[in-house]
Structure formats: structure tokens, C-alpha cells
């Protein structure tokens, strides 16, 4: 229902603005519908049911929900059509008061800060990959729903900041010069983030994907035993399933960030062409003098901030690459030479978070008695949806507890 409502509002906006002087290109429409389709497939297709039985499919679901869908939606810049598609009364009595509220603007100004948006985007993945939290969400429908909502919200916020079509402040923009960012809370800004900042945000996210993906793909123990309650599908062993899931976090997610880097560089080039065109249109004006220095000293002064930022960016890049390579080596060494056997490490992992998901000693004392029955009785979970799935999981937990008490 929610998906159909969003699509209906967007289509209504398309109809109302079909005669606009600058119509929306068809490519942006395709991006919007592609983003909606990615979110819909991740939550309403068989992927959602299979994700409860396979870690690797669960990571595909998270990739669609956190990266692919929000990225396509942000690239479509749908705000204008979504606003135009709302009924006039809703725009006047609901949307306008919310959008003009100073407190709401202040909250979004804080959330939109590069450090905050990037941290929330990474945390939405890392927190839910903690084995105890991940297994708990897998067995509790309400917590699982919160997991999906936080991933989608963090993705929309992050990619909105990355693909914000407002250009960054140039040398011609004197508004709020040398003012700290918090002075503008509650006020809209005509400027977006600098393109160098956007590239740094993408690089940090790429590093986070590499570290977590490598740690999961290179390990040799089972981390998420909740998938074994219903039985993993298609004959995957726990370690293989989780290693493939780690590869999905590592490679496809990082490739999405590389694609975004290329798109941001394209936006940067387009902005430079736009500034050059404005300069050529006013060759004798103060505008041109600001963009094209006439003396060597002016050239050095104009280039110094950019050179400093570029040097810091390259230094951070080299340091981060060295750190990631070192971390991957440490993870691989620890996974292969941990000093204990894979079976012992797996047992220690399960014991470490069994108090959040499973009754104490369930894996040691009840796996033989209950494991086969639980797996057999759970074969029908894949087609279950909504209340049926929640009822099934509740009865499954109750049967496990009753078996343990017996």
C-alpha cells in the first residue's frame, strides 16, 4: 500500500507538471521507478522470505534497501514532482507548516552534516551486523522491521547529501562568509556540500564496506546461528553462507560507491562548465575578475585553499588504504591462525550471545533433539508473510523454550 501511494503521488505530479517550461527528463522518471522497485523487491518479493533462511540473501536485501534503492531515488531528484502530486489542501495545511518550521529545519540541518550523515549510514550496517543484534532481529518481527526502517532512512539521508543538485558555495557567494554551520540552523541554504566532501564521504563508506566485508568473508567460524533454527536453504553450510554474504558487503557495496564517485565527478565537471559559461558571458565584470586572477599573487592566493584541501585528501587516501590493507591482513591471519579449532571458535561465538536469542545451553543440549524437528517444521516459512510469519516465529520460539525446559 505504501509503495502504491508513493507511486500514485509521483504520477499525479507528472500529470500536473506535464506542461511545465522545463519538463522532467524521462531518465529521471526511470531512476525514480527503479528506486521504488528496488525497495519493493527487497521487502515484498520472495527475497524477504528467503532472507530469513540465508545470510547471503539477507545481505542482498540490505544492499537493495540501503544502497541501490535510496541511491536511485536520490538521483531522480523527485522532490518537485512529489510535492506537486500532493493535494493542494495537504500542501497548504500539512507540508508547508512542516517545511517552514524552524525546529524541523534545525533537525535536518544537523542530520545533514557530512559527519552525521556518514556515521548514521555506516552505523545502520555495522550495528545490525553484530551477531547478537542480528540474530535477535531475525527472530523478532518488530525488531526486524526497525532494522529495515533504519537502513532505508539512513540510506535516503546519505544519498540525498551525496547527490544534492544544489552547487557548493563558490567565490561569488558572500552570504554567511566565515560563519559556523550551526549559525544557519533553521534556515534553508542555497548551497550543497563541496564535491570534495562528497567524495570523502563515499571513500569512508567504501572503507567501512571493505573492512566489514573482509572480516565476514575471511572468517572461518559461524557467527549467526539463528539461521540454523529454520535450516539454511539450498544446502549451504553456515560458514559458506556467511562468507558469501561478507563478499556481498565487500564487493558489490563498494562498487556502488565507485559508481557514485564517478557521478559526483561528473557533477563537479558540469558545475565548472557552468561557472566558465557565466564568466564568458560577462568578460569585463567584477564577476570575471573574481574567477580569473590577473596577477601571480592573486593566482597563488586563489589556488592555496584548493591545493591544501587536495594535499590533505591525498594524504588521507594513502593512509586509509594502508590501514585497510593492514586490517584485512590482521583479520585474515586471525581467522586462519586463531589458536583454536573452527568448532571451538563457533561454540564460543554462540555462547557469547546466546543470552539474547537462545535459551542457555540450547545448542549444546538441544541441537540433536530439536534441530531436525525445527528445521523440518520450518520448511514452510518461506511463503509466509506478515502476521503469518510473526505467528510462526512466535510459536517456534515457544516450542524451543518448551523443549529446553523439558
N, C-alpha and C positions, 0 to 999 in steps of 0.2 A: 504493500500500500504506500509506504513512504517513497519508494522508488518511483512508482507511478505518479504520485503527487508532484515530485520534483520535476519529472519529465513534462507533465502537463503544464506546470508553471512556465517552464522554459519554452515550450511550444507556443503558449499564449503570448509570451514576449516576442517570439519570432514573428508571429502574425501581426502584432500591434506595431512592430517596427519594420515591417516589410517595405514601406515606402520611405524609409529614412534616407537622408542625403548620402550617408556613408554606410551602406549595408554591411552586416557582419559577413565575412568570407565563409564559404562552405567548409573550409578546413577547420575553422574554429567550432562549427557545429559538430563536425566529425569527432573532434577531440573531446567535446563535452559528452556526447553519447558514448564514446569509447570509455571515458572515465566512469560514467554511470554503469555501463555494462561490466566493467572490471569489479566495481564494488558489489554489484548484484550477483555476479558469478561467484565471488568469494563467500557470500553469505547465504545465497538462496539456491545454489546448484548442488549436485552431489558432492562437490568438493568439501562443503561444510560437514557432511556426514562422514566422509572418508577421513577428514582431518582429525576426527576423534579416535581414529584407529591407526593412523600412520603419522609419525613425526614429520616425515619429509613432505607430505601433502599439507600438513598444518603450516609449514614454512612457506609453501606456495600460496596458501590462503593469506598469510601475513604479508607476503610480497605484493599481492594484488591489493590488499586493504590499506597498506601503509605507504606504498610507493607508487605502483602503477596507476591505480585509480586516482588518488589525490594529485599526482603529477599531471595527468591528462586534464583533469578538471581545472587545475591552476593555469595550464597553458591555454585553455579555451577562454579565459577571462570572461566568465559568464555573469558577472555582477549586474551589468546593464540589462541583459535580457531577463534575468530572474526578477529584477526589480520591476521591469515593465510588465512582466507576466502576472504580477500580483493584482488583485482587485484594487481599485482606486481607494476604497474605504480602508483597506488593510494598509496600504502605503501611507495614508494620511494619519490614521489613528494608532497604528502599531509600529510600523517600520520607521517613520520619521522621528517620533519621540525617542525610540531606542537609539537610532543612529546619531542623534544630536545630543544625547545625554553625556555629560562630561565624565561621569564615573565609568560608563561603558567604554568611552574612548580611552580613558586612562588605563583601564584593564588591558585593552587590546594593544595600547602603546607599549606596555610592559611585556606582554606576551610576544609581541612582535620584535623585541630586541634580538639581535643576532644570537647572543649567548643564550638567552632564554629559549628561543625557538629551537635552536640546535640541541640544547640539553634535553628539552622535552621530547624531541624526536628520537634521540638516542635512548633515553630512559624508557620510552614506550616499548622498545625492543628488549633492552637489557633486563629490566625489572621482571618482565614476564618470561624471560628465559631462565631465571633462577629456578632450579628443579622443583623446589618445594612449592613455589607460587604457581609454576606452570602445571604441575600435577593437580594442585588444588583447584585451579580454574577448570581443568579438563573434567573434573568430577562434579563441579557445581555450576549449574547452568547460569545462575545470576552473575557469578564472578567471571565466567567465560564471556558473558555479554559485556561486562565492564572492560575486559581485555580488548575486545574488538572496538568498542567505542573510543577508548583512549588511543588506540593505534590510528584509527581513522581521523580523529580530531588533531592529533599531533602531526599526522601527515598533511592534512589540509593547511594547518598553520605554517609548517615548514616550507612547503612548496609554494604557498602564496607569497612568502617573503622572497623566495628564490626567483620566481617568475613575475614579480611585481612589474607592471609595464610603466610605472612612473620612473622617469630617469633620475639618476642621482644628482645631487647638487653640483653645479658647475661653477666656474669662476665668475659667472654673471649673476649668480644668486646671492644677494646680500642679506636676505631675510635670516634673522636669528644667527648671524655670524658669531662664532665662538661661544655659543650658548650650549650648556649641557643638555643631554637628551631629555632629562626629567622636566625641564622648563616648558616643554611642549606637550606635556601630558594633558589630555582633554581637548587638544586642538588637532585638526587634520593637517597633514603635511603634503605639499605638492611633490615631494621628492621620495624616491625609493632608496634602497640600500646601494652603496657603491658596488660596482661589479667585482672589484677585488674582494670585498667582504663576502659576497655571494659565493665566489669561487672557494674561499677559505672555508665557509660553512660546508660546502659539498665535499671538500677534501677531508675535513674532520669526520663527517659521516662515513665516507669511504673507509677511513682508517678504522672506525668502530666496527664496520661490517667485516673487514678483514680480520681483525683481532678475534671477534666473537665467532665468526665462521670458521676460522682456522682452529680455534680451540675446540670447537664441537666436531669438526671433521677429522682432526688428527687424534682425538682421544680414542681409547680402546676399551672403555667401560660403558655400561648402561647408566644413563643419567635420569631417564624419565620412565619409571616403571608403571606409571598409570596406564600407559597404552597396553600393557600386558593383561590388564583386568578383562577387557573385552577381546583381547587377542589381536595381534597385528595382522593386517591383511596381506594377501599375495605372497605369503611365505617369507617376508623379510625378517631377519634376525634383529634383535633390539639394537645392537651396535651398528650394523649396516644401515638400518633405517635412520638412526640419528646422525651417522656420518654423512649420508646423502643430504639430510636436512641442513647440516652445517655447511656443506658445499653450496647449497642454495642461498644461505645467508651470505656466504663469502663471495661467490662469483656473480650470479645474476643481479643481486642487490648492488654490488659495486659497479657493474656495467650500467645500471640505471643512472648512477651518479655521474659516470663518464659521459653518458649521453646528455645529461643536464649541463655539464661543464661546456660541452660544445654549443649548446643552445644559449647559454649565458654569454659565451664569447661572441656569438652571432648578434645578440642584443647589444653588446658593447660596440661592435663594429657599426651597427646601424645607428647608434647614438652618436658616434664620432662623425659619421657621414651627415647626420642631421645638423650637428654644430658647424661643420665645414660649409654646408649649404647656406646656413644663416650668415656666416662670415662673408661668403662671396656675395651675398645679396646686399651687404652694407660695407663695401670695401673701405670707405673713408670715415667710418664712425668710431666712436669710443668702444663700441662692441667689438670691432675687429682688433683694436689696439689691445684689448684685454686678452684676446685669444692668440694673437701673434705678436710676441715681443719684438721690439725694434733694436734693442741693444743686447750685447753679450751678457751684461749683468742681469737684465730682465729675464733673459732666457734661462740663466742659471737659477735665478730665484723661482721661476715658474716650474722648472724641472725638479728642483730639490725635493719637495714632498713626494712626488711620484717615484723618484729614484729611491728614496728612503723606504717607502712602502714596498717597492719591488724587492729591495735587498732583504728586508725583514721577511717578506713572503717566501723568497727562495731559501732563506736560512731555515725557516720553519718547515718548509717542504723537505729539505735534506734531513733535518733532524727527525722528522716524523717517519720518513722512510726507514732510516736507520733503526728507530725504536720499534717499528712494526716488524722488521726482519728479525731483530733480536728477540722480540716477544714470540714470534712464530717458532723460532729455534728453541726457545725455552719450553714452550708448550709441547713441541714435538719430542724433545728429549724427555720431559717429564712423563709423557704418555707412553713412551717406549721403554723407559728405564726408571719406573717409579719405585722399584724395590719391592713391590708386592704383585701377586698374580692378578690377572684380569678379574677372576672370580672374586677374589678378596676385595679388590677395589670396588667392584659392583656392589658387593654386600655392604661395604662401608658407606657407599653413596646412598643406598636405600635406607640404611639405618639413620643416616644424618637427617633425613627429612620425613621419616615415616610418621612422626608425631603429628604432622599437618594433614596427611592424606589417609594413611592406613592405620589400622589398629596395631599396637606394639606386637612385634614378632610374627606379623601376618605372613611375611614372605618366607620365614624360616619354618614355621609350624603348620601353615595352612596352604602353602602353594601346591603341595601334592594332592591334598584333599579337595581344594576348591578351584584350583587353577583350571583344570579341564572343564569342570561344570560351568564355571563362569565364562570361559571362552566359548563353550558350545551355546550357552543360553544367550550370549551377546551377539551371535552372528546376525541377528535381525536388526541390530541397531542402525545400520547404515541407512535404511529408508525412513527411519523415524525422524520427525521434525517437530519443533516447537514443544507444546505441552507433553506430547507423547515421549519425546526424548527426555525431558525433565523427569517425567514419571518413571521412565525406565531407569535412569541413573539413580534416582532415589531408592527404588526397590533393590537395585544392585548393591548400593552401599548398605542397606538394611540386611540383605542376605549375607554379605560379608561379615558384618558385625555379629549376626546371629551364629554364623559358623564359627567365628572366633570364640564367642562366649561358650558355645557348646564344646 
